[in-house]
Amino acid sequence: MDKKPLISIDLFAGAGGLTQGFKSEGFKSLYANDFDKAALETFSLNHPDTITSSTPIEEIKPSDIRKQLGLAKGDLDVLLGGPPCQGFSTYGKRDPSDLRNKLPQYFLDFLEEFEPKTFVIENVTGILTMGKGKVIENIVKRAEQIGYGVTVEVLDAAEFGVPQYRKRVFILGAWNNKIISTPVPTHKIQGQNGFKRKQLLEQPTTIEKEIQTVKPTITVRDAISDLPVEVLQPKNTHISISYSQNPVSNYQLEMRDGSSMLTHHSAKQMLGIRRLRLALLRPGDYGTKIKARIFEDGLPEELVDELLGGKGLRSLDHCRTEDRVKELELRRILLQGHVDIEEVLKSLDSGGFANKYRRLDWNTPSHTLVAHMARDCSDFVHPEIDRFISVREAARLQSFPDKYYFHGSQFSQFKQIGNAVPPKLGAGVAKAIKSFLRALHNIE
């Protein structure tokens, strides 16, 4: 078994985060499907030996794919899948009739046709309460009817070496009613005395593993502090640049492995009024001093130029007239002073952004990255620079290696990254699957 690679198929594969994690543990991906063509192109670029298809899964006959791959029932080691989560997400509308909530059934059609030794379904935690629990109950029930032992686990990516708090549901299944042991965390979240696991389904386990000695969680500083301060414009997201300094953590060293240049270090541009808000949020007393000076005699012209101009900002020549008027009015107000800046911003920034911005903390993992970064990165402000995080910084926070290339526009890249399974979390699950398969092979 050690000589023959373990084989996998990935449905709803996205940019390939789950497959990347399994690949790092020695699995070979045979086939991947996703309707998002840009994400699938990213998958193909990084996993060139995998057959890919963007045909809607509801139009695919699983038997045709099995024959195309030349597999008999039971040959496949693991069937992977992360059905689109928008229908389940706690962020948006939770509509039981949403077509996307039916997509797990197509995964189960593949399960019935291939009869793989194991399977993994990943989803957001919202799936646990969707339809008052009926959605996940139906998934488990059908898998058990096909012949699988099933467990449901909530795993936090931060416990598996990802510099990000990200809780996700994993449904793990093994053929012939066998049970896969819980993936073992490698990192410990600060303040926890142990790893609290909620047993979501009453299932006996066949193998109990002791929690091993673990490391502290990876912080934002560990992840991105070596990346250049200056970022590229969105249109230049595919341009390669040099690293500006040597890696200063083991995580950074690992992320750079196989990469001599840096790609996708581009960030969204903003209006000056947005950058001023970021400056007011800067750690320490910097923001407080700015507020005080504006309330008194205003700011010197060179500081106004720094706050409202320079790299990373949209050119006023390309802004809407109303935005250009706001920017010029803000400049006049900052120079003359004698105003409460919060009141000024409240009146000028009618989009409701006053309490929207959120800086990352150097000394903790990031909060959960989301696909909405494609439209708005205001919840992901660099820890000390007055700009949003770049595509590459987001990829680092998801544990994608620097050599991982993302196809498409900057908008698409952020979306792909936000939707992805962090590869290191995928690797943690892959280790549990591989351990099970090895034990199974030894028994049989």
C-alpha positions as CSV (number, residue, x, y, z in Angstrom):
1,M,0.0,0.0,0.0
2,D,2.9,2.3,0.7
3,K,4.1,1.8,-2.9
4,K,0.8,2.4,-4.6
5,P,-0.6,5.9,-4.2
6,L,-3.9,6.4,-2.6
7,I,-6.4,7.8,-5.1
8,S,-9.1,10.5,-4.6
9,I,-11.9,12.3,-6.4
10,D,-12.9,15.9,-5.5
11,L,-16.5,17.1,-6.2
12,F,-17.3,20.8,-5.7
13,A,-13.5,21.1,-5.7
14,G,-13.2,24.9,-6.0
15,A,-9.6,26.1,-6.1
16,G,-8.4,22.7,-4.7
17,G,-7.6,23.4,-1.1
18,L,-8.9,20.1,0.1
19,T,-7.1,18.2,-2.7
20,Q,-3.9,20.1,-1.9
21,G,-4.1,18.9,1.7
22,F,-4.7,15.3,0.7
23,K,-1.9,15.6,-1.9
24,S,0.6,16.6,0.8
25,E,-0.3,13.3,2.5
26,G,0.4,11.3,-0.6
27,F,-3.0,11.0,-2.2
28,K,-3.3,11.2,-6.0
29,S,-6.3,13.1,-7.4
30,L,-7.9,11.5,-10.5
31,Y,-10.9,13.7,-11.2
32,A,-12.4,17.1,-10.0
33,N,-15.6,18.9,-10.7
34,D,-16.8,22.4,-10.1
35,F,-19.1,24.7,-12.0
36,D,-16.9,27.8,-11.2
37,K,-14.6,27.8,-14.3
38,A,-12.1,30.2,-12.8
39,A,-11.7,28.1,-9.7
40,L,-11.4,25.0,-11.7
41,E,-8.7,26.5,-13.9
42,T,-6.8,27.3,-10.7
43,F,-7.3,23.7,-9.7
44,S,-5.9,22.5,-13.1
45,L,-2.9,24.8,-13.0
46,N,-1.9,23.4,-9.6
47,H,-2.9,19.8,-10.1
48,P,-2.2,19.3,-13.8
49,D,-2.5,15.5,-13.7
50,T,-6.1,15.6,-12.6
51,I,-9.0,15.3,-15.1
52,T,-11.3,18.3,-14.5
53,S,-14.8,19.1,-15.5
54,S,-17.0,22.2,-15.1
55,T,-20.2,20.4,-16.3
56,P,-23.0,21.0,-13.7
57,I,-23.0,18.0,-11.4
58,E,-26.7,17.5,-11.8
59,E,-26.0,16.7,-15.5
60,I,-23.3,14.1,-14.8
61,K,-23.9,10.3,-14.6
62,P,-21.5,9.0,-11.9
63,S,-21.3,5.7,-13.8
64,D,-19.9,7.5,-16.8
65,I,-17.1,9.0,-14.7
66,R,-16.3,5.7,-13.1
67,K,-16.0,4.0,-16.4
68,Q,-13.9,6.9,-17.8
69,L,-11.5,6.5,-14.9
70,G,-11.4,2.7,-15.3
71,L,-12.3,2.0,-11.7
72,A,-14.3,-0.9,-10.3
73,K,-16.6,-0.3,-7.4
74,G,-14.5,-0.1,-4.2
75,D,-11.2,0.9,-6.0
76,L,-11.4,4.5,-5.0
77,D,-9.8,5.3,-1.6
78,V,-11.6,8.5,-0.8
79,L,-14.4,10.6,-2.3
80,L,-14.0,14.3,-1.3
81,G,-16.5,17.1,-1.5
82,G,-17.5,20.5,-0.3
83,P,-21.0,21.4,-1.6
84,P,-21.4,25.1,-2.0
85,C,-22.2,26.5,1.4
86,Q,-24.2,29.6,0.6
87,G,-27.5,27.9,1.2
88,F,-26.3,26.8,4.7
89,S,-24.2,29.7,5.7
90,T,-25.0,31.6,8.9
91,Y,-23.9,34.8,7.1
92,G,-26.8,35.0,4.7
93,K,-30.3,33.9,4.0
94,R,-30.9,30.3,5.0
95,D,-33.5,29.0,2.6
96,P,-34.4,25.3,2.9
97,S,-35.6,25.4,-0.8
98,D,-32.3,26.8,-2.1
99,L,-31.1,24.4,-4.9
100,R,-27.6,24.4,-3.3
101,N,-29.0,22.6,-0.3
102,K,-29.8,19.6,-2.6
103,L,-26.2,19.4,-3.9
104,P,-25.1,16.9,-1.2
105,Q,-27.5,14.4,-2.7
106,Y,-25.5,14.4,-6.0
107,F,-22.4,13.7,-3.9
108,L,-24.2,10.7,-2.4
109,D,-25.1,9.5,-5.9
110,F,-21.3,9.4,-6.6
111,L,-20.8,7.6,-3.3
112,E,-23.4,4.9,-4.2
113,E,-21.8,4.4,-7.7
114,F,-18.1,4.3,-6.7
115,E,-18.4,2.7,-3.2
116,P,-15.1,4.2,-2.2
117,K,-13.4,2.9,0.9
118,T,-13.9,6.3,2.6
119,F,-15.5,9.7,2.0
120,V,-15.2,13.2,3.4
121,I,-17.9,16.0,3.1
122,E,-16.9,19.5,4.3
123,N,-19.4,22.3,5.0
124,V,-20.1,25.3,7.2
125,T,-21.4,24.8,10.7
126,G,-24.8,26.2,9.6
127,I,-25.5,22.9,8.0
128,L,-26.0,21.4,11.5
129,T,-29.2,23.4,12.1
130,M,-30.4,23.8,8.6
131,G,-34.0,22.5,8.3
132,K,-34.0,21.9,12.1
133,G,-31.2,19.4,11.6
134,K,-33.0,17.4,8.8
135,V,-30.4,18.3,6.1
136,I,-27.5,16.6,7.9
137,E,-29.7,13.9,9.2
138,N,-30.7,13.0,5.7
139,I,-27.1,12.9,4.5
140,V,-26.0,10.6,7.3
141,K,-29.1,8.4,6.9
142,R,-28.5,7.8,3.2
143,A,-24.8,7.2,3.6
144,E,-25.6,4.6,6.2
145,Q,-28.1,3.0,3.9
146,I,-25.4,2.7,1.2
147,G,-23.2,0.9,3.8
148,Y,-21.1,3.5,5.5
149,G,-20.3,4.1,9.1
150,V,-20.5,7.9,9.6
151,T,-19.2,10.4,12.1
152,V,-19.7,14.2,12.2
153,E,-17.0,16.5,13.6
154,V,-16.6,20.2,14.0
155,L,-12.9,21.1,13.4
156,D,-11.2,24.4,13.8
157,A,-8.5,25.1,11.2
158,A,-6.4,26.9,13.9
159,E,-5.9,23.5,15.6
160,F,-4.3,22.2,12.5
161,G,-1.6,24.8,11.8
162,V,-3.7,27.3,9.9
163,P,-3.3,30.9,11.0
164,Q,-7.0,31.4,11.1
165,Y,-10.0,30.6,13.3
166,R,-12.3,28.7,11.0
167,K,-14.8,26.1,12.2
168,R,-16.1,23.7,9.7
169,V,-18.2,20.5,9.8
170,F,-16.6,17.3,8.4
171,I,-18.7,14.3,7.7
172,L,-16.4,11.2,7.6
173,G,-17.5,7.8,6.4
174,A,-16.0,4.4,5.9
175,W,-17.3,1.4,3.9
176,N,-18.8,-1.6,5.6
177,N,-20.0,0.4,8.5
178,K,-16.5,1.1,9.9
179,I,-15.7,4.2,11.8
180,I,-12.9,6.7,11.1
181,S,-11.2,8.2,14.2
182,T,-11.3,11.9,14.8
183,P,-8.5,13.9,13.2
184,V,-5.8,14.7,15.8
185,P,-5.1,18.4,16.3
186,T,-1.5,19.6,16.0
187,H,-1.9,23.0,17.6
188,K,-3.7,24.3,20.7
189,I,-5.8,27.4,20.8
190,Q,-4.7,29.6,23.7
191,G,-6.9,29.5,26.7
192,Q,-8.2,26.0,26.1
193,N,-7.4,23.3,28.6
194,G,-8.1,20.6,26.1
195,F,-9.7,20.0,22.7
196,K,-13.4,20.0,23.2
197,R,-15.1,17.9,20.7
198,K,-18.9,17.8,20.4
199,Q,-20.0,14.3,19.5
200,L,-22.7,15.2,17.1
201,L,-23.9,11.7,16.3
202,E,-24.1,8.9,18.8
203,Q,-21.6,6.5,17.3
204,P,-19.1,4.2,19.0
205,T,-15.4,4.7,18.0
206,T,-13.2,1.7,17.2
207,I,-9.9,3.5,17.7
208,E,-9.2,6.0,20.5
209,K,-6.2,8.3,20.1
210,E,-4.5,10.3,22.8
211,I,-4.1,14.0,22.2
212,Q,-0.4,14.4,21.4
213,T,1.8,17.2,22.5
214,V,0.8,20.2,20.4
215,K,2.2,23.6,19.4
216,P,0.7,27.0,19.9
217,T,-1.5,28.3,17.1
218,I,0.1,30.1,14.2
219,T,-0.4,33.9,14.4
220,V,-0.9,36.5,11.7
221,R,2.6,37.7,12.4
222,D,3.9,34.1,11.8
223,A,2.0,34.0,8.5
224,I,2.5,37.3,6.7
225,S,5.1,39.6,8.5
226,D,7.7,38.8,5.8
227,L,5.6,40.0,2.9
228,P,6.3,43.4,1.3
229,V,4.6,46.5,2.7
230,E,3.9,47.8,-0.8
231,V,1.2,46.0,-2.8
232,L,0.3,45.9,-6.4
233,Q,-2.9,47.3,-8.0
234,P,-5.7,44.9,-8.7
235,K,-5.0,44.8,-12.4
236,N,-1.4,43.7,-11.7
237,T,-2.4,40.7,-9.5
238,H,-0.6,38.2,-11.8
239,I,2.7,40.1,-11.8
240,S,5.6,38.4,-10.0
241,I,7.7,40.4,-7.5
242,S,10.7,39.6,-5.3
243,Y,10.5,38.8,-1.6
244,S,11.5,41.9,0.3
245,Q,13.1,40.0,3.3
246,N,14.0,36.6,4.5
247,P,11.4,34.4,6.3
248,V,11.2,35.0,10.0
249,S,9.1,32.0,11.1
250,N,9.0,28.3,10.3
251,Y,5.5,28.8,8.8
252,Q,6.8,31.4,6.3
253,L,9.7,29.1,5.4
254,E,7.2,26.3,4.7
255,M,5.0,28.6,2.6
256,R,7.9,29.7,0.5
257,D,9.0,26.1,-0.3
258,G,9.3,25.7,-4.1
259,S,8.7,29.5,-4.8
260,S,11.4,32.0,-5.8
261,M,9.1,34.9,-6.5
262,L,5.9,36.2,-5.1
263,T,2.6,36.3,-7.0
264,H,-0.8,37.9,-6.3
265,H,0.5,40.4,-3.8
266,S,-2.2,42.9,-4.9
267,A,-4.8,44.6,-2.7
268,K,-8.0,46.4,-3.2
269,Q,-7.7,50.2,-3.6
270,M,-9.8,52.6,-1.6
271,L,-10.9,56.2,-1.3
272,G,-9.0,58.5,0.9
273,I,-11.9,58.7,3.4
274,R,-11.6,54.9,3.9
275,R,-7.8,55.2,4.5
276,L,-8.4,57.9,7.1
277,R,-10.7,55.5,9.0
278,L,-8.0,52.9,8.9
279,A,-5.5,55.4,10.3
280,L,-7.9,56.2,13.2
281,L,-8.0,52.5,13.9
282,R,-4.2,52.1,14.0
283,P,-3.0,50.5,17.3
284,G,-1.4,52.8,19.9
285,D,-2.1,56.5,20.1
286,Y,-1.6,57.4,16.5
287,G,-5.3,57.6,15.7
288,T,-6.1,59.4,19.0
289,K,-3.5,62.1,18.1
290,I,-5.0,62.6,14.6
291,K,-8.4,63.1,16.1
292,A,-7.1,65.6,18.7
293,R,-5.2,67.7,16.0
294,I,-8.3,67.8,13.7
295,F,-10.4,69.0,16.7
296,E,-7.9,71.8,17.3
297,D,-6.0,73.4,14.4
298,G,-6.2,70.8,11.7
299,L,-3.5,68.7,10.0
300,P,-0.4,69.9,8.1
301,E,-0.7,69.5,4.3
302,E,2.0,66.8,4.1
303,L,0.0,64.6,6.6
304,V,-3.2,65.2,4.7
305,D,-1.4,64.1,1.5
306,E,-0.2,61.0,3.3
307,L,-3.7,60.1,4.6
308,L,-5.7,60.9,1.5
309,G,-3.2,60.3,-1.3
310,G,-0.4,58.0,-2.5
311,K,-0.2,54.3,-3.3
312,G,-3.2,52.1,-2.7
313,L,-5.8,54.8,-3.3
314,R,-8.1,55.2,-6.2
315,S,-7.3,58.0,-8.5
316,L,-9.9,60.8,-8.2
317,D,-9.9,61.0,-12.0
318,H,-11.5,57.6,-12.1
319,C,-14.0,58.1,-9.3
320,R,-17.6,58.9,-9.4
321,T,-18.4,62.7,-9.2
322,E,-20.0,62.3,-5.8
323,D,-16.9,60.5,-4.4
324,R,-14.6,63.1,-5.9
325,V,-16.6,65.9,-4.2
326,K,-16.5,64.1,-0.8
327,E,-12.7,63.6,-1.1
328,L,-12.1,67.3,-1.8
329,E,-14.4,68.4,1.0
330,L,-12.7,66.1,3.4
331,R,-9.3,67.5,2.5
332,R,-10.6,71.0,3.1
333,I,-12.0,70.0,6.5
334,L,-8.8,68.3,7.6
335,L,-6.7,71.3,6.8
336,Q,-8.8,73.8,8.7
337,G,-9.6,71.7,11.7
338,H,-11.9,72.7,14.6
339,V,-14.3,69.8,13.9
340,D,-15.2,66.4,15.4
341,I,-13.8,64.0,12.8
342,E,-16.3,61.2,13.7
343,E,-19.2,63.5,13.0
344,V,-17.6,64.6,9.7
345,L,-17.0,61.0,8.6
346,K,-20.5,60.1,9.6
347,S,-21.9,62.8,7.3
348,L,-19.6,62.2,4.4
349,D,-19.4,58.4,4.4
350,S,-23.0,57.7,3.8
351,G,-22.3,54.0,3.1
352,G,-22.4,53.1,6.8
353,F,-18.8,52.2,7.2
354,A,-18.2,53.9,10.5
355,N,-18.0,50.6,12.5
356,K,-17.2,48.3,9.6
357,Y,-13.4,48.2,9.6
358,R,-11.6,45.5,11.4
359,R,-7.8,45.2,11.8
360,L,-6.1,41.8,12.0
361,D,-4.1,41.2,15.2
362,W,-0.4,40.3,14.8
363,N,-0.5,38.1,17.8
364,T,-3.5,35.8,17.1
365,P,-4.8,33.8,14.2
366,S,-7.0,35.7,11.8
367,H,-10.8,35.6,12.1
368,T,-12.5,33.5,9.4
369,L,-11.8,34.5,5.8
370,V,-14.9,34.7,3.6
371,A,-15.7,34.8,-0.1
372,H,-17.2,38.3,0.3
373,M,-13.6,39.6,0.4
374,A,-14.1,39.6,-3.4
375,R,-16.4,42.6,-3.0
376,D,-15.2,44.1,0.3
377,C,-12.1,43.6,2.4
378,S,-12.9,46.1,5.1
379,D,-13.1,43.3,7.6
380,F,-9.5,42.4,6.8
381,V,-7.3,45.3,7.4
382,H,-3.5,44.8,7.7
383,P,-2.4,44.8,11.3
384,E,-0.4,48.0,11.1
385,I,-0.4,49.3,7.5
386,D,-3.4,51.4,6.4
387,R,-4.5,49.1,3.6
388,F,-6.5,45.9,3.1
389,I,-4.7,42.5,3.0
390,S,-3.5,41.3,-0.4
391,V,-4.6,38.2,-2.3
392,R,-1.3,36.5,-1.3
393,E,-1.7,37.5,2.4
394,A,-5.2,36.0,2.3
395,A,-3.8,32.8,0.7
396,R,-1.1,32.6,3.4
397,L,-3.9,32.9,6.1
398,Q,-5.6,30.0,4.4
399,S,-2.3,28.0,4.3
400,F,-1.9,27.9,0.5
401,P,1.8,27.7,-0.3
402,D,3.3,30.7,-2.3
403,K,3.7,28.5,-5.4
404,Y,0.0,28.0,-5.6
405,Y,-1.2,30.1,-8.5
406,F,-4.7,31.6,-8.7
407,H,-6.4,32.0,-12.1
408,G,-8.7,34.9,-12.9
409,S,-9.2,38.5,-11.8
410,Q,-8.4,39.8,-8.3
411,F,-12.2,39.6,-7.6
412,S,-12.2,35.9,-8.5
413,Q,-9.0,35.2,-6.6
414,F,-10.4,36.5,-3.3
415,K,-13.6,34.6,-3.9
416,Q,-11.7,31.3,-4.5
417,I,-9.6,31.8,-1.4
418,G,-12.5,32.7,0.8
419,N,-14.4,29.6,-0.3
420,A,-11.5,27.2,0.0
421,V,-10.7,24.5,2.5
422,P,-7.4,25.5,4.1
423,P,-4.9,22.9,2.8
424,K,-3.4,22.3,6.2
425,L,-6.9,21.5,7.6
426,G,-7.3,19.2,4.7
427,A,-4.0,17.6,5.5
428,G,-5.2,17.0,9.1
429,V,-8.2,15.1,7.8
430,A,-6.1,13.3,5.2
431,K,-3.9,11.9,8.0
432,A,-6.9,10.4,9.7
433,I,-8.1,8.9,6.4
434,K,-4.7,7.5,5.6
435,S,-4.3,6.0,9.1
436,F,-7.6,4.3,8.7
437,L,-6.8,2.9,5.3
438,R,-3.4,1.6,6.5
439,A,-5.1,-0.2,9.4
440,L,-7.7,-1.5,7.0
441,H,-5.1,-2.9,4.7
442,N,-3.2,-4.5,7.6
443,I,-6.4,-6.2,8.8
444,E,-7.3,-7.4,5.3
